[in-house]
């Protein structure tokens, strides 16, 4: 499925690009770019040195050919002076071949000199550009460091940074928990004052208000029944205890009378 694969590729590339963007340090990137330009400048200088070396090699070969031309010309003259025209002709033919090679070498040397001039000019431009980039790089790094420090200070002051945001969230959670706990404490205190909560040590296990009322009613009925029973017992045996109580009362009265009489006779 081309569409699905293309979409996956786009998503993966976007994710990687985002990760790289977060991991990228402008200062490191600028230093790396400066280092690569230095390497490029070194390669240009090396190329110029190679061109100059090749030119010097051709120039040495040219000098040898020039010497050979002079030598062949001298030999042709000597052979012609000696009357050997064929030998003189051969020397002159070789001289022409060497001169043709010299012309070819001159062309190659001229091309190398032109290439050397171009590379030298490029090297000078690149060196100037490198110096400008180095100065600009340091300015950009200083500006970035200052901006980064300003952002950190501002984030710390305003609380919008990641670390400060975490601290703010933690403080908010602690405040919420504190408020919830205070509200719960107030609710419990209000319910306790209203009598909603009773002492659990005085309440039977599993009893509610209805059970307690029924138990209290049953206890009251038992007390009333027992009271009526005692009254009935006292009512059925009231004569004997009444006489005894009367006799006891009479004795106490006579004793009191005698005591009074005795007190009257004493004077």
C-alpha positions in Angstrom: 0.0 0.0 0.0 1.9 3.0 -1.3 -0.3 5.5 0.5 0.1 3.9 3.9 3.9 3.4 3.5 4.3 7.0 2.4 2.3 8.2 5.4 4.4 6.1 7.8 7.5 7.5 6.2 6.3 11.0 6.7 5.3 10.4 10.3 8.7 8.8 11.1 10.6 11.6 9.4 8.6 14.2 11.3 9.2 12.5 14.6 12.9 12.1 13.9 13.1 15.7 12.8 11.4 16.9 16.0 13.7 14.8 18.2 16.8 16.1 16.3 15.5 19.7 16.6 15.1 19.3 20.4 18.6 17.7 20.7 20.3 20.2 18.4 22.5 22.8 20.1 23.1 25.9 17.9 26.6 26.4 19.4 27.6 22.9 18.6 26.1 23.2 15.1 28.0 26.4 14.4 31.3 25.0 15.6 30.8 21.9 13.5 30.0 24.0 10.4 33.1 26.1 11.0 35.2 22.9 11.4 33.9 21.6 8.1 34.8 24.9 6.3 38.3 24.7 7.7 38.6 21.2 6.3 37.3 22.5 2.9 39.9 25.3 3.0 42.6 22.7 3.7 41.5 20.6 0.8 41.6 23.6 -1.5 45.1 24.4 -0.4 46.1 20.8 -0.9 44.6 21.0 -4.4 46.6 24.1 -5.2 49.8 22.4 -4.0 49.0 19.4 -6.3 48.5 21.7 -9.3 51.7 23.6 -8.6 53.6 20.3 -8.2 52.2 19.1 -11.6 53.2 22.4 -13.2 56.7 22.2 -11.8 57.1 18.7 -13.1 56.0 19.8 -16.6 58.3 22.8 -16.4 61.3 20.5 -15.6 60.3 18.3 -18.5 60.1 21.4 -20.7 63.6 22.4 -19.7 64.9 19.0 -20.7 63.2 19.2 -24.1 64.5 22.6 -24.7 68.0 21.4 -24.0 67.4 18.5 -26.3 66.2 20.9 -29.1 69.5 22.8 -28.7 71.5 19.6 -28.8 69.7 18.3 -31.9 70.1 21.6 -33.6 73.9 21.6 -32.9 74.2 18.0 -34.1 72.4 18.8 -37.3 74.8 21.6 -38.0 77.8 19.5 -37.2 76.6 16.7 -39.5 75.9 19.1 -42.3 79.3 20.7 -41.8 80.9 17.3 -42.0 79.0 16.7 -45.3 76.6 14.1 -43.8 73.3 15.5 -45.0 71.2 12.5 -44.0 72.4 12.6 -40.5 71.7 16.3 -40.4 68.2 15.6 -41.7 67.6 12.9 -39.0 68.7 15.3 -36.3 66.4 18.0 -37.6 63.4 15.6 -37.7 64.0 14.7 -34.1 64.2 18.3 -33.3 60.8 18.9 -34.8 59.3 16.1 -32.8 60.7 17.6 -29.6 59.5 21.0 -30.5 56.0 19.6 -31.0 56.2 18.1 -27.5 57.3 21.4 -26.2 54.3 23.1 -27.6 52.0 20.6 -26.0 53.8 21.0 -22.7 53.5 24.8 -23.0 49.7 24.4 -23.4 49.5 22.1 -20.4 51.6 24.4 -18.3 49.4 27.3 -19.3 46.3 25.4 -18.3 47.8 24.4 -15.0 48.8 28.0 -14.3 45.2 29.1 -15.1 43.8 26.5 -12.8 46.3 27.5 -10.1 45.2 31.1 -10.4 41.5 30.1 -10.1 42.1 27.9 -7.1 44.2 30.6 -5.4 41.4 33.1 -5.9 38.9 30.6 -4.6 41.1 29.9 -1.6 41.4 33.6 -0.8 37.6 34.0 -1.0 37.0 31.0 1.1 39.5 32.1 3.7 37.8 35.5 3.9 34.4 33.9 4.1 35.7 31.6 6.8 37.0 34.5 8.9 33.6 36.3 8.5 31.8 33.1 9.5 34.1 32.7 12.5 33.3 36.2 13.8 29.6 35.8 13.1 29.6 32.4 14.7 31.0 33.8 17.9 28.4 36.6 17.9 25.6 34.2 17.3 26.8 31.9 20.1 27.0 34.8 22.5 23.5 36.0 21.5 22.1 32.5 21.9 23.7 32.0 25.3 22.4 35.4 26.4 18.9 34.6 25.1 18.9 31.2 26.7 19.9 32.7 30.0 17.2 35.3 29.7 14.6 32.7 28.9 15.6 30.6 32.0 15.5 33.7 34.2 12.1 34.7 32.9 10.7 31.2 33.2 12.0 31.0 36.8 10.5 34.4 37.6 7.1 33.8 35.9 6.9 30.1 36.7 6.3 29.0 33.1 9.3 26.8 32.8 9.0 23.0 33.0 10.6 22.7 36.4 8.7 25.6 37.8 5.5 24.2 36.2 6.1 20.9 38.0 6.6 22.8 41.3 3.5 24.8 40.7 1.5 21.7 40.0 2.8 20.0 43.2 1.9 23.1 45.2 -1.6 23.2 43.7 -2.1 19.5 44.5 -1.0 20.1 48.1 -3.3 23.1 48.4 -6.2 21.1 47.0 -5.6 18.2 49.5 -5.3 20.7 52.3 -8.6 22.3 51.4 -10.3 19.0 51.1 -9.0 17.9 54.5 -10.2 21.2 56.1 -13.6 20.7 54.5 -13.8 17.2 55.8 -12.8 18.2 59.3 -15.4 21.0 59.3 -18.1 18.5 58.1 -17.2 15.9 60.8 -17.3 18.6 63.5 -20.7 19.9 62.3 -22.2 16.4 62.2 -20.7 15.6 65.6 -22.3 18.8 67.1 -25.7 17.9 65.5 -25.6 14.5 67.3 -25.4 12.5 64.1 -22.5 10.6 65.5 -22.9 8.6 68.7 -20.5 6.9 70.9 -19.9 3.6 69.2 -18.9 1.9 72.5 -22.4 2.4 73.9 -24.3 1.1 70.8 -25.0 -2.6 70.2 -23.4 -4.1 67.2 -25.7 -3.9 64.3 -28.3 -1.7 66.1 -30.0 1.3 64.6 -32.3 3.9 66.2 -35.4 1.7 65.8 -33.7 -1.2 67.6 -32.6 1.0 70.4 -36.2 2.4 70.9 -37.7 -1.1 70.9 -35.1 -2.3 73.4 -35.8 0.7 75.7 -39.6 0.0 75.4 -39.1 -3.7 76.3 -36.9 -2.7 79.3 -39.6 -0.3 80.6 -42.3 -2.9 80.3 -40.3 -5.4 82.3 -39.7 -2.8 85.0 -43.4 -2.0 85.2 -44.4 -5.6 85.3 -42.0 -6.3 88.2 -43.2 -3.3 90.1 -46.9 -4.5 89.8 -45.8 -7.9 91.0 -44.2 -6.5 94.1 -47.2 -4.4 94.8 -49.5 -7.5 94.6 -47.3 -9.3 97.0 -47.3 -6.5 99.5 -51.1 -6.2 99.1 -51.8 -9.8 99.9 -49.8 -9.9 103.2 -50.6 -6.4 104.5 -52.5 -7.5 107.8 -49.6 -9.2 109.5 -47.0 -6.8 108.7 -49.4 -4.0 109.6 -50.0 -5.4 113.2 -46.4 -5.9 113.7 -45.7 -2.5 112.5 -48.5 -1.2 114.9 -47.1 -3.1 117.9 -43.8 -1.8 117.3 -45.2 1.6 117.1 -47.3 1.1 120.4 -44.3 -0.1 122.3 -42.4 2.9 121.2 -45.2 5.2 122.2 -45.6 3.7 125.8 -42.0 3.8 126.3 -42.1 7.3 125.4 -44.9 8.0 127.8 -43.2 6.3 130.7 -40.2 8.2 130.0 -42.2 11.3 130.1 -43.8 10.4 133.4 -40.5 9.7 135.0 -39.2 13.0 133.8 -42.2 14.7 135.4 -41.8 13.0 138.8 -38.1 13.8 139.0 -38.5 17.3 140.4 
